[in-house]
Amino acid sequence: MLTWQIADYLFTAVANFLLGGYTGAITISVSIVRNSLMIVNRESKVITLFLVIIQILLGSYFNQLGVIGFLPIISSVSYTITSFVTDKIQILRWMIVENMLLWLIYDITIKAYPAVAMDIFITLSTCLAIYKGRLNHSN
């Protein structure tokens, strides 16, 4: 799954860069590094913290979209923190919904329309999973 995500992220990073979404490209590039480290079992909390700091610093420096430019950074940092704090699937699903909505706003702003379609699809499918999870939990 991580390998597939890396391949997808490569195309998304290039698209973000070409469309002037530099913070998105940086955020995704850092995610590629993080996922690559996970594949080779080299990820640690210290390395992840270092990558988050790099992401915040570089993303802030190259941000040309004002508040909108910070949305990918907020998305990535919030997911990283949440994944360290909990392993509860429903909470992580809600975090995915939040992240996809932040990316949706960002992708609309930079006119990354294929990414907009994926943001909507992932948000809706995750909401469906949340709903099914609640149904299963209440039975």
C-alpha positions in Angstrom: 0.0 0.0 0.0 2.8 2.4 0.9 4.5 1.7 -2.5 1.3 2.5 -4.3 0.9 5.7 -2.3 4.4 6.7 -3.1 3.7 6.3 -6.9 0.5 8.3 -6.6 2.3 11.0 -4.5 5.0 11.4 -7.2 2.4 12.4 -9.8 0.6 14.6 -7.3 3.8 16.3 -6.3 4.7 17.1 -9.9 1.2 18.4 -10.6 1.2 20.6 -7.5 4.6 22.0 -8.5 3.5 22.7 -12.0 0.3 24.4 -10.8 2.1 26.6 -8.4 1.1 24.6 -5.3 4.5 24.6 -3.7 3.4 23.8 -0.2 1.4 20.9 -1.5 4.4 19.6 -3.5 6.7 20.0 -0.4 4.2 18.3 1.9 3.8 15.4 -0.5 7.5 15.1 -1.1 8.1 14.8 2.7 5.3 12.2 2.8 7.2 10.2 0.1 10.3 10.3 2.2 8.3 9.2 5.3 6.6 6.4 3.5 9.9 5.2 2.0 11.4 5.1 5.4 8.4 3.1 6.7 8.9 0.6 3.9 12.5 -0.1 4.9 11.7 0.0 8.6 13.8 3.2 9.3 11.0 5.4 10.6 11.1 6.6 14.2 9.4 9.3 16.2 12.6 11.4 16.0 12.8 11.1 12.2 9.1 11.8 11.9 9.4 14.9 14.1 12.4 16.1 12.0 10.4 15.6 8.8 7.4 17.5 10.2 9.7 20.4 11.1 11.2 20.4 7.6 7.7 20.3 6.1 6.6 23.3 8.2 9.7 25.3 7.6 10.0 24.7 3.8 6.2 24.8 3.3 6.0 28.2 5.1 9.0 29.6 3.2 7.7 28.6 -0.2 4.0 29.4 0.5 2.6 31.8 -2.1 -1.1 31.2 -1.4 -1.5 32.7 2.0 -3.7 30.8 4.4 -4.7 28.4 1.7 -1.1 27.4 1.3 -0.9 26.2 4.9 -3.8 23.7 4.4 -1.5 20.8 3.1 0.9 21.4 6.0 -2.0 21.4 8.6 -3.4 18.3 7.0 -0.2 16.4 7.1 0.9 17.5 10.6 -2.5 16.8 12.1 -2.6 13.3 10.6 0.9 12.6 11.8 0.2 13.7 15.3 -3.2 11.8 15.4 -1.6 8.6 14.1 1.0 8.8 16.9 -1.7 9.5 19.6 -4.2 6.8 18.7 -4.7 3.7 16.7 -8.5 3.8 16.8 -9.7 3.4 13.3 -12.8 5.6 13.6 -10.7 8.5 14.8 -8.2 8.0 12.0 -11.1 7.9 9.5 -12.4 11.3 10.8 -8.9 12.6 10.4 -8.8 11.4 6.8 -12.1 13.3 6.2 -10.6 16.4 7.7 -7.5 16.0 5.6 -9.4 15.4 2.4 -11.5 18.5 3.0 -8.4 20.6 3.5 -6.9 19.2 0.4 -10.1 19.8 -1.5 -10.0 23.5 -0.8 -6.3 23.6 -1.7 -6.7 21.6 -4.9 -9.6 23.8 -6.0 -7.5 26.8 -5.4 -4.6 25.6 -7.5 -7.0 24.1 -10.1 -5.8 20.5 -9.6 -9.1 19.0 -10.8 -8.2 15.3 -11.0 -7.1 15.7 -7.3 -10.4 17.4 -6.5 -12.3 14.4 -7.8 -10.1 12.1 -5.7 -10.5 14.3 -2.6 -14.3 14.0 -3.0 -14.2 10.3 -3.6 -12.0 9.6 -0.6 -14.1 11.8 1.6 -17.3 10.1 0.6 -15.9 6.6 0.9 -14.4 7.4 4.3 -17.7 8.8 5.5 -19.4 5.6 4.3 -16.8 3.6 6.3 -17.4 5.7 9.4 -21.2 5.2 9.0 -20.7 1.4 8.6 -18.4 1.3 11.5 -21.0 3.0 13.7 -23.6 0.6 12.5 -21.4 -2.4 13.4 -20.5 -0.9 16.7 -24.1 -0.3 17.7 -25.2 -3.8 16.9 
